[in-house]
Structure formats: C-alpha cells, structure tokens
Amino acid sequence: MTTSNEILLASDFTPRSDLPQKQAMMLAQAMGAALVIAHVFDKHTAVEAEAGEVTDFRRSLPESLKHCEVITARGRAPHELAHLAEARSSRLIVTGVARHNSLGDEILGTMVDYLVRRAPVPVLVVKRDERLYQNIVVATDYSPPSLQALLMAAEMFPHASFTLVHAFSIPFESWISSDEALAEFRKMAEDDMEKFMSSELITQALRSRLRTVVAHGESGSIVSLQVIVSDADLLVLASNGRSALFHAAIGSISAALLERAKCDVLMVRAGKPK
C-alpha cells in the first residue's frame, strides 16, 4: 500500500478528543503532513442532526485547525475508521483513551482495541499533553514485525533517541536457577540482539541514536521499567510477532502495556490485515 502524507485523527467531537487533537496537530506540523479529522456517526443518526454536529464541531476548532478536512462515515466506529485509513492510505491514525473507570484508570475500549488489531497503519494512542517525542522506548522480540516497528518509528521521529528493549526468560526457571544458567541465557539473548542490530535495514545513523537493553524478567515489567528509567515520551510496540508480547491478537501483556503505560503508545501492525 502506497502511504500518503496524511494523519487521520479519530474524533468523537467532544472535549475527550482534545489531547489527541493537539498531539495530532503538532505531529502534522512536524512531519509536514495533512491532518484529517474523522468522525463516525451511528447509522441511525438523522441527516439533519449529523449536519448540525459537524457544523458545531467546525466552529469549535481552534484557528490553527480551521483549514483541516473533516470527514464523516456511518456505522461501527472502529471498523469505519480502519476502512477510512486504508482507503485514504493514511500514514497514521491518532486516537485517545476511550474512558476512565471510577479509580481514574484509563480504559482503552473496543474502538482502540479493534484499530490496533485491524488498522493497516500504525495507531498512536495519546495519553498526555502534546509534546515532541524525544525519548522513545521500543520493545523487541527480534522478529521482523518488531524490526518494522523500530524502523517506522525512526522514520516518523528522525530526531528522537531510542532505547531498544528485549526481555529474556529461562525455560523451567523454577528448576534452573543457577548463576551459570542465567549467564548462558543472557549471552544468548545478547548475541540475538547483536544479530538483530546487524540488519542492513538499521542504518549507522539510526544506530548512533539507539541504545540497547537486554534484561532478564517478565516482558511487561521489563518494558514498563525502561519507560520509567528512560523518562520515555513514547512506547512503541509491534502488534504481532513471534512472542506472547507481540502476537496478532493482542496478548494480555501487550494489552496491559498499552493500557497502563503513562506515556503515549504507538502500535505498529506488520503486514496487511486480513
């Protein structure tokens, strides 16, 4: 699929979309991209009501966004947004968290989950005030999808610094707990990282702004820790790959990372969805 230089912002026309709207505007300016705002109406919405909502929304836009194209569709929001992104060859979908529960925790909800699973382009979930991404953590299982996620993030954010993180475990660890075994598996993981970094697709320019971390432990905990240690602005995850963290139907670990990460999260899905 040929990608256009267009960012598709998923908006529900409420203040809840303010954070992703501000971040999408900043990214569009930084990338020299067009910003298109998309809203999906229920299929039973009256034509007059739809027109009125669009008019009110346009009036509410800040001056800097008055020029943006506003497009609408009817149907199930996640399905229609994914379809719009594919039909328009969008470069990126930007969205926000769906809601908060009674404790104030972020709940991503069906729309974001569907987009991450099915959208043909990366999905950026915005959680914080707008900012240029300077410190980016990328989780890797050394698979082609995780390489694609790294390369895509590096292309999108050419001035950022990257921390590439891999967590390794020891099979039957409750039985094998010696220092020698830990050292052996660490060496294997580090050798795999070196092989991963030797890809001809990773340029010297990218290597110069990338540091690697190989750590023993549960993937979600290791990645979450690096987000904190790196004071990351953005976490990048591949939504499929060879490990439980990255399989196509988002696993419990990656879903937890996507939902609990305090920074924004970029999900990159390798290949064209079925």
N, C-alpha and C positions, 0 to 999 in steps of 0.2 A: 504494500500500500504506500503510495506516494503521500508524504506528510506535508500539509500546508503550514504556514507560519501563523497559526491561529490557536488561541487559547479559548476553550469553551468553559464558561463559568455556569455551574448549576445553581440556580437561584430559586428560592421559594417566595420571593417578593416580600419577605418580612425582615425585620432587623436581625434575625438569626443569621442571615446571609451577609451581614456587614463585614465580618472578619475575612471570609474567603473573598469577598468582593474587593476589599482593599489590597489583599495579597495578590490577587489576580491582576489588578491594575498595575501594581508595582512590577510584577513579573513581565507583563506585556510591555511595559516601558523599557525594562532592562533587556529584553530579548528582541525588541523591535517588532513585536508580534501584534496582530489584531486581536482585540478582546471581544468575544461574542457572548452575550448573556442569554441563557436558555432557561425557559420555564415550561413545565409540563402541567397542563390542566387535566382535571378529571374529564373523562369522555362525556359526562352528563352536564358539564358546565354550559350554561346558556351563552350564546354568542354575544349578547349584549353585556353580560357580566364579564366575560373574557376581555372584551374590548375595553371596558371600564378599568379593569385591573391593570392592563398593560399601560393605559394612559396614565393612571395614578402612579405606577412604578416609574415610568419615564420622567415624570415630574419630580419624583423624589430623588433621582440620581444627582450626585454632585456634578458640578460643571465639567469636571475633567472626564466624566463618563457619558456626557450627553450625546457624544458622537457614536457611541458603541451601538452595534446592531443588537436588537433584542428579537429573539426568535421564540416561537411557541410551538408546542405539539400537544396532542391529546392521547391519553392512555395511561399506562403504568409508567411512572416517572423513571425508574432505573432502566427499564427496557428502552424507552424512547430516548433517553439521554445517551445510552450506549449506541443506539442506532444513529442518532444525530452526529456523534463523534466520528463514526465510521463513514457515514455518507459525506461529511464535510472534510474528511481526512484531517481532523484536528490534531494538533501537536500534543495537547494536554487537556485533561479535564480537571477543573478545580472545584472542590466542594468543601463543606464543613461537616462538623459532627451533627447528627440528627437531633439529639436532645440530651438532657441531663436527667439523672434519676434524683430521688429525694435526698441523696447524700451528696449531690453535686458532681457525681462521676459522669464522664462522657459516655454516651451510648451511640454507637455508630448507626445501627439500624439497618433495615433491609436495603434501602437505596444504595448506601455506600458499599455494603457487602456485595450486592449484585454488580455494581460498577467495577469493583476490584476484581471480581471473578470473570466478568464478561467483556468489559470495555476493551477495544482494540488498541487503546493508547494509555499511557501512564495516567494514574489518578492521584492527584495531590489532595490530601486531607488536611485542611488548615485548622489549627487549634489555637494559635497565638496571634498577637498583634503583628501587623505587617513588618517584614524585615528582609533584608538581603541575606541569602543563605551563605554564610562564611565557613562554618564548621559542619561537615556532613559525615554522618556515620553510615556505612554501607555494610549490611550483613551478607556474608557469602558462605555457600556450601561447596564452592569450587565448581559448580555446574555452569553450563552455558547460559542458562537464564540469569544467574547471579552476575555473570560477566556482562551480559547485556544490560542489566540494571545499573552496574557501575559505569559503563560506557555512556549510557543515555544520560545519567545524572551529570557526568563530567562534561558532556556536550552542552547540557542545559545551563550549567553553572560553571563557566570556564575559569572563574577567579576564586573558587572556593577551595578549601583544604579538605582532604578526605581521610577518614580512618576506616580501613577495611578490616572487618572483624570476623573471625572464624572461631566457633566453639567446638571442641572435640570431646568425645566421651570415650570411656573404656568399656568394651563389652564385658558383661558379667562382672561389673566393678565391685559388687559386694563380695565376690570371691577373689578378685585380683586387685589388691590394694597396695602393692609394694612400690617403693620409690623407683625401682628399676622399670617396672611396667609403665608407670606414669611417664618416665623419661623416654621410653621407647615410643609410646603413642604420641607424645609431644613432638618427638623428632619426625615421626611420620606426617603429622599434621603440618609441621613447618616445611617439610620437603614438598608437600602438596601445595602449600601457599607459594613457595618459590616457583613451582611449575606453573601455577595459575598466573603468577605475575610475569612469567616469561612469554605470555601470549603476545604475538606480534601486534595484536589489536590495542594493547596497552602501550601507548607511546612514551617516550622518555619524558616528554613534557608533563604527562599525567603522573608518571612515577615520581617526579620531583615534588608533587604536591600531595602525595599519598603516603601514609604510614600504615603498617600492618600490625594487627594484634591477633595472636593465636593463644587461646586460653582454654583451660580445662574446666568444664562445668556444663550446666544446663543452658541451652541456647538462649532462651528468653532472658534469663538472669544475666548472662554474659553481655548480650547486646544492650540490655537496659542499663547496665553498669557503665558501658562505654559511652552511651548517650549522655549520662551524667558527668563522667570524667572529662569527656571532650567538650562539655557545655555545648552540645550539638544544637544547631538550628533546625536540622532536618535529618530524619532517619529514612534510609532507602531500603526497601525490601523487594525481592523478586517474588511474584505470587505463584510461581511454580518452579520446580527444580527437583533435585534427587532426594532431598531430606524432608523430614517431617515439618521443618520450619517453612519450606517453600513449595509444598505441593499445590497442585492446581486448585483444588477446593481448599480454601484457606484453612490450615490446621489450627488447633487450639493455641499453639504457641505464637504463631504469627498473628492470629486474630487478637490475642491478648496484647501483643506488642503494638499492633495498630490502634487498639482501643486505649491502652494505658499510657503510651508514650506522651510525655508532656510537650514534646516538640512536634512540629508538622511531620507528616509521613507521606513519602512518595512510594506508591506501589507500581511496580513495572511488571506487566504480564508479557511473558515471551510468547511469540508466535501469534497467529490469528485465532481468535476464539471460535469454537465450533457452534 
